[in-house]
Amino acid sequence: MIYADNAATTAMSEAAINTMISLIKDTYGNPSSLYSFGQAAKEVLEKAREDIAGIIGADPREIIFTSGGSEADNQAIISAARLGEKNGKKHIISSAFEHHAVLHTLNKLAKEGFEITLLDVHENGIIKPEEVAAAIREDTALVTIMYANNEIGTVQDIKGIGAVCKEKGVLFHTDAVQAIGHLHIDVKDQNIDMLSASAHKFHGPKGVGFLYARKGIKLTNLIEGGAQEKGRRAGTENVPGIAAMATALGEAVKDIDKNTERLIQVRDKVIAGLKEIPHSALNGDEKNRLPGNINFCFEGIEGESLLLLLDDKGIAASSGSACTSGSLDPSHVLLAIGRVHDVAHGSLRLSLGEDITDEEADYIVKSVKEVVEYLRGFSPVWRDLVAGKTQFIL
Ligand SMILES: *Cc1c(COP(=O)(O)O)cnc(C)c1O
């Protein structure tokens, strides 16, 4: 089995599993309890906070633990909206290809009367800082632009966008769920005011993540209750999960350069191999993309059938994101980069893990080529294209 769906979730690392098990067994006190058994859990919690803060160049007080990336995105955006509206600012800038955790939160705010500008991400999936600058108005409360896209893997000039926001005095949030642990992040150097992260995208456990919010930004609570997380997020902390997240992130950043170099090499080999398939196209900028991300469209086939046949060959991949697969709508990300519906339906995302071997990469290329050819063999859409009844797009 070759797991090539690391953008959907990753396997937990051995070290993260061990951290989690030992804490579940031995350190199950409530960190809010004053006796030493609770305080031991509190120490673990605060050590994790320090470690994570250190990794992204933040202060520990700027880290709020959440249930994952979605919650962090929701809290960041709602908080900025509440701060903005106090000063009559009800305009938010984002992009058309954000994760649904961002887009659906923005939809909710639009119903409350916020005006949302979704920037064009162009054919290559890249937004220029100048375009952000041009969209900022007197009443802009927030710019929220993802660090790296979860489907096509394109990576934005976060420092550049952050600098524009800083200069204009507008809050800047980035959904860094796909980037953290895979790319170097320094929130101060990159002018980031708020950042969302999720442990299960970097070999940590599911159901745990964090929000970085620069000191001085007043957060709105999404969950009311106890005074955990300095009153910013109620509920007894998931100590084993949080500590395992810190372990996983520590490991990920320790090996980042080595992993990146190797993944890019394998990724580019797979991209070159898949480009040999006629009427295919890579989605997203070829160089400005996550080290392990490959996303293609193949004309004349259905992404779903492609996935099932690859599964038969022992390859786990994805078509669109996990949230949209299962629905018949083509991916909003592929539509945002200008792919038409028919072409967007025939998409494949391979997100490679650090442990991918050269043999596995070759096997993936060979298998995708076989499966695409097989499916085209009995696709009426393909037959019409070949017969000249319809026009090839790719
Ligand atoms: C996975 C993902 C999320 C959601 O994170 P969860 O922890 O699963 O809630 C948000 N944004 C991006 C870009 C993601 O890839």
The ligand as an SDF file (V2000), in Angstrom:
LIG
                    3D

 15 15  0  0  0  0  0  0  0  0999 V2000
   -7.0190   20.0300    6.8260 C   0  0  0  0  0  0  0  0  0  0  0  0
   -7.1510   21.4880    6.6240 C   0  0  0  0  0  0  0  0  0  0  0  0
   -7.9470   22.2780    7.4640 C   0  0  0  0  0  0  0  0  0  0  0  0
   -8.8010   21.6870    8.5510 C   0  0  0  0  0  0  0  0  0  0  0  0
   -8.0520   21.1770    9.6020 O   0  0  0  0  0  0  0  0  0  0  0  0
   -8.7560   20.1590   10.6380 P   0  0  0  0  0  0  0  0  0  0  0  0
   -7.7630   19.9860   11.7090 O   0  0  0  0  0  0  0  0  0  0  0  0
   -9.0210   18.9160    9.8750 O   0  0  0  0  0  0  0  0  0  0  0  0
   -9.9930   20.8430   11.1150 O   0  0  0  0  0  0  0  0  0  0  0  0
   -7.9720   23.6450    7.2730 C   0  0  0  0  0  0  0  0  0  0  0  0
   -7.2550   24.2090    6.2810 N   0  0  0  0  0  0  0  0  0  0  0  0
   -6.4840   23.4900    5.4530 C   0  0  0  0  0  0  0  0  0  0  0  0
   -5.6870   24.1910    4.4010 C   0  0  0  0  0  0  0  0  0  0  0  0
   -6.4110   22.1100    5.5880 C   0  0  0  0  0  0  0  0  0  0  0  0
   -5.6550   21.4040    4.7530 O   0  0  0  0  0  0  0  0  0  0  0  0
  1  2  1  0
  2  3  1  0
  2 14  2  0
  3  4  1  0
  3 10  2  0
  4  5  1  0
  5  6  1  0
  6  7  2  0
  6  8  1  0
  6  9  1  0
 10 11  1  0
 11 12  2  0
 12 13  1  0
 12 14  1  0
 14 15  1  0
M  END
$$$$
